[in-house]
Structures are given as C-alpha cells and as structure tokens.
Amino acid sequence: MSSTQVSSGTATEIPGAQTIDMRLEVVVIPVSDVDRTKRFYGGLGWRLDADFAAGDDFRVIQFTPPGSGCSVIFGRNVTAAAPGSTQGLYLIVSNIEAARQELLRRGVKVSATFHGAGDDYTGTDEPYLFGSIRVSGPDPEHRSYRSFASFSDPDGNGWLLQEVTERLPGRVEAGTTFTSGADLAATLRRAAAAHGEHEKRTGGHDVNWPDWYAEYIVKEQAGKPLPQ
C-alpha cells in the first residue's frame, strides 16, 4: 500500500505507508434560531442523534439524513459562520423525483428538477456542481450524477439533491452497512414497496423475494441501477 505526501505544491507516493481512515462524519451549519432549525430538520424525517446544552451559552444538536454516514450539527456557539452561509450540501439519492415528492409531502419548498447546460457553465442561476445555469427537467439522457433539485433550511443554508444511479469506478467500497435499526427498517420498507411493484409487473408471487430484497438493498447503497 502507498500513501501520498504533499511537498512544495507537488504530490509524491510513499511506498508501503499505511493509510489511516479519515471519515467525514459531521458538517456544521450556522443557524440563527436553534429551535426553529430543529423543527425543520426533524420535519424532514432525519434522525435526531443529540441535543445537548450547557446553560444559556451553549447548545449542540445533531441530525442524520436517512441512510447517511455523515451528520449535520448546529446550535449555539458552535460556529462563527454567518447563519445561512453554508451552501452546496449534497444529498445523494437514487431517484430524484421520488426524493422531491417526499420533501414536498413534508411541506418543504423544493425546486423543480434541473440539469446542466452542456459545456456552458457561466450564467445567472445559483451555482451548483455543473456551473450556474439550470436547465429545467432531469438530464435528457438520465445520466448518473446529472439531475438535481435544491432546497434551503429556514436560514438559507443550501441543500441539493443529486441523483446517482451508477457510480464511477472506485467510488464505492465493498460492504453494505446501516447506521441504525431505523435505517435498516426504512431500507426494508423501500425494498418491500419496490418488490410489490415488481410482482404487479410480473403478475405473480415471487418466492425468491429474499434474494430480490438483498439485491435491491445492495444496489441502492452502491448507487447502482435498482432491480425492476
């Protein structure tokens, strides 16, 4: 195994060096009203992990989106950043329209689906991964990574949904993991609903449903096309 060392602006490989895992697990977002923000993220259906306070001068709240290995933290005296100044927070989803409908059902104001303008990146729209031109509708070719929707929390911290149906090589590690029993249960419910549609299409009872569930769950976590 080798690792990379950066020196004087260049990167060099160090043969035999052990790489230490560095997992991005928390993103801090700046807010003005802690309780209002707690209600907003709780209303998204995200898991509340912590709500700690020390007198009137300190409070920290942590939420985790469904299926995510990374959480968000906000509170009182946890960051000096201006409320609403965090932008470009990406939530990766396997179905952009289903994710939009879920947010709308929860009362969130979310944009219509949009995609980039080919090789044109400079425009007047709010910037995102593919520049500052937003073309209405999903990517015409339904390519992975290319369809988006956006929403903001009450302070204006900006979130984007990005549809990933098949990941680029090297982006996925082996193994399927869940952060809680609730995450596993939610995944099983999605698999059950998808399997019900599968049985309607095939016109019969699928006795091999455990195999179908397993394939669905593994592919969903890997961002690969889901079984039909």
PyMOL commands that set and color helices and strands:
alter all, ss='L'
color gray80, all
select helices_A, chain A and resi 34-43+96-105+181-202+209-222
alter helices_A, ss='H'
color red, helices_A
select strands_A, chain A and resi 2-7+10-15+26-28+47-54+58-64+71-76+89-93+114-115+135-136+148-152+158-163
alter strands_A, ss='S'
color yellow, strands_A
deselect
rebuild
show_as cartoon
